[in-house]
């Protein structure tokens, strides 16, 4: 099973709030995937850069938790390096 498929399977085992949006990025920061729950199902959006990389927020501390909340202002800054 691919990593993203596993994460989505875990998400589906718990209630997902309508409008929930999750972002995933590859190690090279050149591929960004967004999974959005619209209330009826999951929508997958993907963008691959031919040049450059996406900037990505760094967590304040290293922990077991893989989720990092992103504020709307931080989301607007998610751009190209």
N, CA, C and O atoms as a Tinker XYZ file with bonds, in Angstrom:
   324  protein
     1  N      0.843000   -1.183000    0.000000    73     2
     2  CA     0.000000    0.000000    0.000000    64     1     3
     3  C      0.883000    1.240000    0.000000    63     2     4     5
     4  O      1.855000    1.316000    0.752000    81     3
     5  N      0.552000    2.194000   -0.829000    73     3     6
     6  CA     1.299000    3.438000   -0.867000    64     5     7
     7  C      1.056000    4.228000    0.412000    63     6     8     9
     8  O      0.028000    4.050000    1.064000    81     7
     9  N      1.972000    5.079000    0.767000    73     7    10
    10  CA     1.861000    5.856000    2.001000    64     9    11
    11  C      0.592000    6.703000    2.052000    63    10    12    13
    12  O     -0.116000    6.687000    3.059000    81    11
    13  N      0.295000    7.434000    0.993000    73    11    14
    14  CA    -0.873000    8.290000    0.990000    64    13    15
    15  C     -2.147000    7.459000    1.119000    63    14    16    17
    16  O     -3.087000    7.869000    1.801000    81    15
    17  N     -2.186000    6.301000    0.474000    73    15    18
    18  CA    -3.352000    5.431000    0.591000    64    17    19
    19  C     -3.539000    4.973000    2.040000    63    18    20    21
    20  O     -4.667000    4.882000    2.523000    81    19
    21  N     -2.450000    4.691000    2.718000    73    19    22
    22  CA    -2.518000    4.272000    4.116000    64    21    23
    23  C     -3.035000    5.379000    5.012000    63    22    24    25
    24  O     -3.850000    5.135000    5.901000    81    23
    25  N     -2.563000    6.595000    4.781000    73    23    26
    26  CA    -3.022000    7.740000    5.580000    64    25    27
    27  C     -4.508000    7.977000    5.346000    63    26    28    29
    28  O     -5.255000    8.218000    6.294000    81    27
    29  N     -4.936000    7.911000    4.108000    73    27    30
    30  CA    -6.351000    8.125000    3.803000    64    29    31
    31  C     -7.201000    7.020000    4.435000    63    30    32    33
    32  O     -8.288000    7.288000    4.947000    81    31
    33  N     -6.711000    5.788000    4.400000    73    31    34
    34  CA    -7.440000    4.688000    5.037000    64    33    35
    35  C     -7.584000    4.943000    6.531000    63    34    36    37
    36  O     -8.640000    4.673000    7.104000    81    35
    37  N     -6.532000    5.460000    7.173000    73    35    38
    38  CA    -6.616000    5.797000    8.597000    64    37    39
    39  C     -7.615000    6.929000    8.817000    63    38    40    41
    40  O     -8.393000    6.884000    9.770000    81    39
    41  N     -7.607000    7.940000    7.953000    73    39    42
    42  CA    -8.552000    9.047000    8.070000    64    41    43
    43  C     -9.992000    8.558000    7.977000    63    42    44    45
    44  O    -10.865000    9.056000    8.688000    81    43
    45  N    -10.241000    7.594000    7.111000    73    43    46
    46  CA   -11.595000    7.111000    6.892000    64    45    47
    47  C    -12.117000    6.292000    8.080000    63    46    48    49
    48  O    -13.325000    6.081000    8.186000    81    47
    49  N    -11.238000    5.828000    8.974000    73    47    50
    50  CA   -11.662000    5.053000   10.130000    64    49    51
    51  C    -12.131000    5.940000   11.276000    63    50    52    53
    52  O    -12.594000    5.431000   12.296000    81    51
    53  N    -12.020000    7.248000   11.126000    73    51    54
    54  CA   -12.472000    8.189000   12.136000    64    53    55
    55  C    -13.329000    9.241000   11.455000    63    54    56    57
    56  O    -13.208000    9.457000   10.249000    81    55
    57  N    -14.199000    9.900000   12.223000    73    55    58
    58  CA   -15.023000   10.939000   11.595000    64    57    59
    59  C    -14.153000   12.059000   11.009000    63    58    60    61
    60  O    -13.265000   12.582000   11.683000    81    59
    61  N    -14.415000   12.415000    9.759000    73    59    62
    62  CA   -13.667000   13.481000    9.097000    64    61    63
    63  C    -14.584000   14.696000    9.037000    63    62    64    65
    64  O    -15.688000   14.598000    8.501000    81    63
    65  N    -14.160000   15.833000    9.572000    73    63    66
    66  CA   -15.024000   17.006000    9.496000    64    65    67
    67  C    -15.172000   17.488000    8.055000    63    66    68    69
    68  O    -14.219000   17.479000    7.276000    81    67
    69  N    -16.390000   17.907000    7.723000    73    67    70
    70  CA   -16.635000   18.440000    6.380000    64    69    71
    71  C    -15.742000   19.653000    6.159000    63    70    72    73
    72  O    -15.646000   20.514000    7.034000    81    71
    73  N    -15.095000   19.735000    5.015000    73    71    74
    74  CA   -14.198000   20.839000    4.706000    64    73    75
    75  C    -12.763000   20.588000    5.139000    63    74    76    77
    76  O    -11.901000   21.444000    4.944000    81    75
    77  N    -12.492000   19.411000    5.732000    73    75    78
    78  CA   -11.125000   19.092000    6.162000    64    77    79
    79  C    -10.208000   19.047000    4.951000    63    78    80    81
    80  O    -10.565000   18.509000    3.903000    81    79
    81  N     -9.033000   19.616000    5.108000    73    79    82
    82  CA    -8.049000   19.682000    4.029000    64    81    83
    83  C     -6.711000   19.217000    4.579000    63    82    84    85
    84  O     -6.243000   19.744000    5.589000    81    83
    85  N     -6.089000   18.239000    3.934000    73    83    86
    86  CA    -4.789000   17.717000    4.352000    64    85    87
    87  C     -3.823000   17.836000    3.178000    63    86    88    89
    88  O     -4.171000   17.522000    2.040000    81    87
    89  N     -2.603000   18.295000    3.471000    73    87    90
    90  CA    -1.564000   18.429000    2.448000    64    89    91
    91  C     -0.474000   17.404000    2.686000    63    90    92    93
    92  O     -0.151000   17.081000    3.830000    81    91
    93  N      0.088000   16.897000    1.611000    73    91    94
    94  CA     1.195000   15.955000    1.658000    64    93    95
    95  C      2.237000   16.428000    0.658000    63    94    96    97
    96  O      1.897000   16.919000   -0.418000    81    95
    97  N      3.501000   16.281000    1.015000    73    95    98
    98  CA     4.578000   16.719000    0.121000    64    97    99
    99  C      5.624000   15.613000    0.054000    63    98   100   101
   100  O      5.850000   14.912000    1.040000    81    99
   101  N      6.254000   15.454000   -1.092000    73    99   102
   102  CA     7.287000   14.428000   -1.212000    64   101   103
   103  C      8.612000   14.930000   -0.620000    63   102   104   105
   104  O      8.746000   16.108000   -0.289000    81   103
   105  N      9.570000   14.035000   -0.495000    73   103   106
   106  CA    10.861000   14.396000    0.124000    64   105   107
   107  C     11.596000   15.481000   -0.646000    63   106   108   109
   108  O     12.304000   16.292000   -0.050000    81   107
   109  N     11.439000   15.505000   -1.951000    73   107   110
   110  CA    12.127000   16.502000   -2.770000    64   109   111
   111  C     11.406000   17.842000   -2.832000    63   110   112   113
   112  O     11.902000   18.789000   -3.443000    81   111
   113  N     10.232000   17.925000   -2.201000    73   111   114
   114  CA     9.413000   19.146000   -2.164000    64   113   115
   115  C      9.008000   19.632000   -3.557000    63   114   116   117
   116  O      8.781000   20.825000   -3.760000    81   115
   117  N      8.919000   18.713000   -4.508000    73   115   118
   118  CA     8.507000   19.102000   -5.861000    64   117   119
   119  C      7.100000   18.616000   -6.191000    63   118   120   121
   120  O      6.561000   18.965000   -7.242000    81   119
   121  N      6.494000   17.813000   -5.307000    73   119   122
   122  CA     5.160000   17.268000   -5.532000    64   121   123
   123  C      4.304000   17.548000   -4.302000    63   122   124   125
   124  O      4.668000   17.179000   -3.185000    81   123
   125  N      3.178000   18.197000   -4.513000    73   123   126
   126  CA     2.259000   18.539000   -3.430000    64   125   127
   127  C      0.914000   17.907000   -3.738000    63   126   128   129
   128  O      0.385000   18.067000   -4.838000    81   127
   129  N      0.359000   17.186000   -2.766000    73   127   130
   130  CA    -0.975000   16.599000   -2.913000    64   129   131
   131  C     -1.851000   17.161000   -1.807000    63   130   132   133
   132  O     -1.407000   17.318000   -0.670000    81   131
   133  N     -3.088000   17.460000   -2.144000    73   131   134
   134  CA    -4.067000   17.937000   -1.168000    64   133   135
   135  C     -5.265000   16.993000   -1.223000    63   134   136   137
   136  O     -5.763000   16.661000   -2.299000    81   135
   137  N     -5.714000   16.571000   -0.048000    73   135   138
   138  CA    -6.899000   15.733000    0.067000    64   137   139
   139  C     -7.938000   16.559000    0.814000    63   138   140   141
   140  O     -7.682000   17.042000    1.917000    81   139
   141  N     -9.111000   16.718000    0.210000    73   139   142
   142  CA   -10.177000   17.540000    0.778000    64   141   143
   143  C    -11.435000   16.696000    0.908000    63   142   144   145
   144  O    -11.804000   15.978000   -0.021000    81   143
   145  N    -12.096000   16.781000    2.064000    73   143   146
   146  CA   -13.357000   16.077000    2.286000    64   145   147
   147  C    -14.492000   17.072000    2.117000    63   146   148   149
   148  O    -14.599000   18.024000    2.890000    81   147
   149  N    -15.340000   16.866000    1.119000    73   147   150
   150  CA   -16.428000   17.821000    0.828000    64   149   151
   151  C    -17.735000   17.444000    1.503000    63   150   152   153
   152  O    -18.750000   18.109000    1.292000    81   151
   153  N    -17.733000   16.394000    2.308000    73   151   154
   154  CA   -18.945000   15.945000    2.980000    64   153   155
   155  C    -19.544000   14.709000    2.351000    63   154   156   157
   156  O    -20.302000   13.981000    2.992000    81   155
   157  N    -19.201000   14.465000    1.076000    73   155   158
   158  CA   -19.717000   13.273000    0.397000    64   157   159
   159  C    -18.609000   12.307000    0.000000    63   158   160   161
   160  O    -18.875000   11.135000   -0.267000    81   159
   161  N    -17.388000   12.781000   -0.040000    73   159   162
   162  CA   -16.258000   11.933000   -0.422000    64   161   163
   163  C    -14.976000   12.739000   -0.427000    63   162   164   165
   164  O    -14.981000   13.940000   -0.155000    81   163
   165  N    -13.885000   12.074000   -0.736000    73   163   166
   166  CA   -12.575000   12.713000   -0.757000    64   165   167
   167  C    -12.224000   13.173000   -2.170000    63   166   168   169
   168  O    -12.498000   12.476000   -3.147000    81   167
   169  N    -11.621000   14.344000   -2.264000    73   167   170
   170  CA   -11.136000   14.885000   -3.530000    64   169   171
   171  C     -9.618000   14.985000   -3.430000    63   170   172   173
   172  O     -9.095000   15.459000   -2.421000    81   171
   173  N     -8.918000   14.551000   -4.448000    73   171   174
   174  CA    -7.454000   14.585000   -4.465000    64   173   175
   175  C     -6.990000   15.580000   -5.514000    63   174   176   177
   176  O     -7.384000   15.513000   -6.678000    81   175
   177  N     -6.137000   16.513000   -5.072000    73   175   178
   178  CA    -5.535000   17.499000   -5.967000    64   177   179
   179  C     -4.031000   17.299000   -5.925000    63   178   180   181
   180  O     -3.471000   17.005000   -4.869000    81   179
   181  N     -3.382000   17.453000   -7.049000    73   179   182
   182  CA    -1.944000   17.198000   -7.116000    64   181   183
   183  C     -1.286000   18.251000   -8.003000    63   182   184   185
   184  O     -1.831000   18.651000   -9.032000    81   183
   185  N     -0.094000   18.691000   -7.577000    73   183   186
   186  CA     0.689000   19.622000   -8.398000    64   185   187
   187  C      2.157000   19.211000   -8.322000    63   186   188   189
   188  O      2.719000   19.084000   -7.234000    81   187
   189  N      2.768000   19.007000   -9.481000    73   187   190
   190  CA     4.188000   18.668000   -9.572000    64   189   191
   191  C      4.894000   19.817000  -10.270000    63   190   192   193
   192  O      4.469000   20.277000  -11.330000    81   191
   193  N      5.981000   20.272000   -9.657000    73   191   194
   194  CA     6.756000   21.362000  -10.244000    64   193   195
   195  C      7.830000   20.806000  -11.176000    63   194   196   197
   196  O      8.505000   19.833000  -10.840000    81   195
   197  N      7.986000   21.417000  -12.334000    73   195   198
   198  CA     9.072000   21.042000  -13.242000    64   197   199
   199  C     10.372000   21.671000  -12.802000    63   198   200   201
   200  O     11.441000   21.090000  -12.987000    81   199
   201  N     10.291000   22.877000  -12.209000    73   199   202
   202  CA    11.475000   23.582000  -11.707000    64   201   203
   203  C     11.156000   24.114000  -10.317000    63   202   204   205
   204  O     10.007000   24.450000  -10.030000    81   203
   205  N     12.152000   24.193000   -9.462000    73   203   206
   206  CA    11.972000   24.750000   -8.130000    64   205   207
   207  C     11.330000   23.768000   -7.174000    63   206   208   209
   208  O     11.063000   22.619000   -7.526000    81   207
   209  N     11.088000   24.233000   -5.967000    73   207   210
   210  CA    10.470000   23.414000   -4.929000    64   209   211
   211  C      9.470000   24.255000   -4.149000    63   210   212   213
   212  O      9.536000   25.485000   -4.153000    81   211
   213  N      8.551000   23.582000   -3.484000    73   211   214
   214  CA     7.611000   24.245000   -2.601000    64   213   215
   215  C      8.301000   24.559000   -1.284000    63   214   216   217
   216  O      9.098000   23.763000   -0.789000    81   215
   217  N      7.994000   25.723000   -0.716000    73   215   218
   218  CA     8.437000   25.982000    0.651000    64   217   219
   219  C      7.482000   25.204000    1.548000    63   218   220   221
   220  O      6.319000   25.004000    1.196000    81   219
   221  N      7.969000   24.766000    2.701000    73   219   222
   222  CA     7.147000   23.938000    3.574000    64   221   223
   223  C      7.420000   24.328000    5.013000    63   222   224   225
   224  O      8.581000   24.408000    5.412000    81   223
   225  N      6.390000   24.572000    5.800000    73   223   226
   226  CA     6.605000   24.974000    7.197000    64   225   227
   227  C      7.292000   23.876000    7.992000    63   226   228   229
   228  O      7.034000   22.691000    7.776000    81   227
   229  N      8.164000   24.268000    8.909000    73   227   230
   230  CA     8.862000   23.316000    9.768000    64   229   231
   231  C      8.195000   23.299000   11.138000    63   230   232   233
   232  O      7.836000   24.356000   11.656000    81   231
   233  N      8.022000   22.114000   11.738000    73   231   234
   234  CA     7.434000   22.061000   13.079000    64   233   235
   235  C      8.352000   22.715000   14.103000    63   234   236   237
   236  O      9.571000   22.745000   13.931000    81   235
   237  N      7.753000   23.239000   15.172000    73   235   238
   238  CA     8.533000   23.884000   16.234000    64   237   239
   239  C      9.417000   22.875000   16.956000    63   238   240   241
   240  O     10.500000   23.221000   17.428000    81   239
   241  N      8.953000   21.620000   17.044000    73   239   242
   242  CA     9.750000   20.580000   17.693000    64   241   243
   243  C      9.529000   19.269000   16.957000    63   242   244   245
   244  O      8.516000   19.075000   16.285000    81   243
   245  N     10.480000   18.393000   17.095000    73   243   246
   246  CA    10.381000   17.071000   16.467000    64   245   247
   247  C      9.590000   16.173000   17.409000    63   246   248   249
   248  O      9.925000   16.055000   18.588000    81   247
   249  N      8.558000   15.551000   16.899000    73   247   250
   250  CA     7.739000   14.675000   17.723000    64   249   251
   251  C      7.286000   13.487000   16.896000    63   250   252   253
   252  O      7.572000   13.394000   15.703000    81   251
   253  N      6.580000   12.587000   17.548000    73   251   254
   254  CA     6.028000   11.423000   16.862000    64   253   255
   255  C      4.904000   11.845000   15.905000    63   254   256   257
   256  O      4.646000   11.184000   14.899000    81   255
   257  N      4.250000   12.945000   16.236000    73   255   258
   258  CA     3.111000   13.406000   15.447000    64   257   259
   259  C      3.564000   13.862000   14.067000    63   258   260   261
   260  O      4.515000   14.633000   13.934000    81   259
   261  N      2.875000   13.379000   13.052000    73   259   262
   262  CA     3.216000   13.732000   11.670000    64   261   263
   263  C      2.391000   14.901000   11.150000    63   262   264   265
   264  O      2.703000   15.445000   10.090000    81   263
   265  N      1.343000   15.300000   11.873000    73   263   266
   266  CA     0.460000   16.362000   11.419000    64   265   267
   267  C      0.961000   17.710000   11.894000    63   266   268   269
   268  O      1.372000   17.855000   13.045000    81   267
   269  N      0.930000   18.669000   11.039000    73   267   270
   270  CA     1.344000   20.029000   11.359000    64   269   271
   271  C      0.229000   20.975000   10.943000    63   270   272   273
   272  O     -0.053000   21.107000    9.752000    81   271
   273  N     -0.417000   21.642000   11.911000    73   271   274
   274  CA    -1.485000   22.564000   11.518000    64   273   275
   275  C     -0.912000   23.760000   10.757000    63   274   276   277
   276  O      0.161000   24.265000   11.087000    81   275
   277  N     -1.638000   24.197000    9.744000    73   275   278
   278  CA    -1.204000   25.333000    8.938000    64   277   279
   279  C     -2.302000   26.390000    8.995000    63   278   280   281
   280  O     -3.460000   26.108000    8.686000    81   279
   281  N     -1.939000   27.588000    9.384000    73   279   282
   282  CA    -2.903000   28.684000    9.439000    64   281   283
   283  C     -3.191000   29.169000    8.020000    63   282   284   285
   284  O     -2.392000   28.933000    7.113000    81   283
   285  N     -4.315000   29.840000    7.820000    73   283   286
   286  CA    -4.595000   30.380000    6.480000    64   285   287
   287  C     -3.477000   31.308000    5.970000    63   286   288   289
   288  O     -3.161000   31.300000    4.780000    81   287
   289  N     -2.889000   32.095000    6.859000    73   287   290
   290  CA    -1.818000   32.997000    6.409000    64   289   291
   291  C     -0.581000   32.196000    5.986000    63   290   292   293
   292  O      0.075000   32.540000    5.002000    81   291
   293  N     -0.261000   31.121000    6.734000    73   291   294
   294  CA     0.874000   30.268000    6.360000    64   293   295
   295  C      0.577000   29.547000    5.054000    63   294   296   297
   296  O      1.470000   29.350000    4.229000    81   295
   297  N     -0.674000   29.155000    4.867000    73   295   298
   298  CA    -1.067000   28.482000    3.636000    64   297   299
   299  C     -0.871000   29.403000    2.434000    63   298   300   301
   300  O     -0.444000   28.954000    1.370000    81   299
   301  N     -1.180000   30.678000    2.599000    73   299   302
   302  CA    -1.010000   31.620000    1.491000    64   301   303
   303  C      0.466000   31.822000    1.154000    63   302   304   305
   304  O      0.802000   32.200000    0.032000    81   303
   305  N      1.353000   31.569000    2.133000    73   303   306
   306  CA     2.786000   31.720000    1.900000    64   305   307
   307  C      3.413000   30.468000    1.279000    63   306   308   309
   308  O      4.560000   30.494000    0.833000    81   307
   309  N      2.639000   29.364000    1.257000    73   307   310
   310  CA     3.150000   28.131000    0.675000    64   309   311
   311  C      3.380000   28.403000   -0.806000    63   310   312   313
   312  O      2.433000   28.494000   -1.586000    81   311
   313  N      4.626000   28.531000   -1.177000    73   311   314
   314  CA     4.925000   28.929000   -2.548000    64   313   315
   315  C      6.162000   28.252000   -3.075000    63   314   316   317
   316  O      6.559000   27.189000   -2.598000    81   315
   317  N      6.758000   28.863000   -4.044000    73   315   318
   318  CA     7.919000   28.300000   -4.706000    64   317   319
   319  C      9.200000   28.882000   -4.167000    63   318   320   321
   320  O      9.263000   30.062000   -3.823000    81   319
   321  N     10.230000   28.045000   -4.093000    73   319   322
   322  CA    11.576000   28.496000   -3.737000    64   321   323
   323  C     12.355000   28.710000   -5.001000    63   322   324
   324  O     13.524000   29.094000   -4.947000    81   323
